[in-house]
């Protein structure tokens, strides 16, 4: 029990449950199955983005270019497949989006690993460059007609029940995709040498090099993986809204960063878990949803998210300063 009380994830789970109960008391509609399943669906895109950012934060860096990677992937993929009236399997659009994500991630990987530049600065540049590429050289119009496989995916269900004269409740397939990617990321971080290298890199870069890890390989993998996840998340987002908008997603990095930091990932590196990130994603999603249910204007969401992010960063630092320091 004492070990559980020392786990950051435990406190995030308690806050999530407590906040949900509070909102449910004010507005009982929060606990309707329809709303709970809608929350899970809306958490999928932020969740997949968060898995990639988790690796970046553990390594001691901050990346904000992933929304732009998602935009490029979703827009080019939908533009191509809707343009050829594609009617095959939805796997091909996802493969293309993931491939575009990896390609754009490789640009970040090359610049960061080759020139040893801060990820935040590089990603700030590529964030503008990637979105600017779409708006300047491709198109600015919104794709309102997706390909038939993407429309079918937008309606797909991983689990459904009810009926026989009553309402039908369903969990969208994107929730299952998020959970599968979370399991893959958890296995990667916990059971592979590469995952141990990511933690080591965030703990002490020089010690990581002396331990025999090739830092450039670790960094290259991290940003390729971020691009891979961003491409998938972008395409899922377009399926949820059933359109391809080149202005979408950019701006979601605040929610994603807040979710990962709330989940226990330390700014500065060396710490973070997949479970904590998933709980952080759910907490941010519930907070944003509850503001709507409580009748609070949507523009307050960014204020609340920003304040939560500040608190999540400050509290661990306060705890560190209060802890006994070695002589």
KABEL-V597068 format. One line per field, one symbol per residue. ss: DSSP state (~ for helix, > for strand, _ for the rest). burial: b if it has 24 or more other C-alpha atoms within 12 Angstrom, else e. Layout:
BEGIN
ss = ???
burial = ???
END
This chain:
BEGIN
ss = _~~~~__~~~~~~~~~~~~~~~~~~~_~~~~_~~~~~~~~~~~~~~~~~~~~~~~~~~_______~~~~~~~~~~~~~~~~~~______~~~~~~~~~~~~~~~~~~~~~~~~~~___~~~~~~~~~~~~~~~~~~~~____>____~~~~~~~__>>>>>>_____>>>>>~~~~~~~~~~~~~~~~~~~_~~~~~~~~~~~_~~~~~~____~~~~~~~~~~~~~~~~~~~~~~~~~~~__>________~~~~~~~~~~___________~~~~~~~~~~~~~~~~~~~~______~~~~~~~~~~~~~~~~~~~~~~~_____
burial = eeeeeeebbeebbeebeebbeebeeeeeebbeeebbbbbbbbbbbbbbbbbbbbbbbbbbbbbbbbbbbbbbbbbbbbbebbeeeeeeebeebbebbbbbbbbbbbbbbbbbbeeeebbbebbbbbbbebbeebeeeeeeebbebbbbbbbebbebeeeeeeeeeeeeebbbbbbbbbbebbeebbebbeeeebbbbbbbbbbebeebeeeebebbbbbbbbbbbbbbbbbbbbbbbbbbbbbbbbbbbbebbbbbbbbbbbbbbbbbbbbbbbbbbbbbbbbbbbbbbbbeeeeeeeeebeebbbebbeebbeebeeeeeeeeeee
END
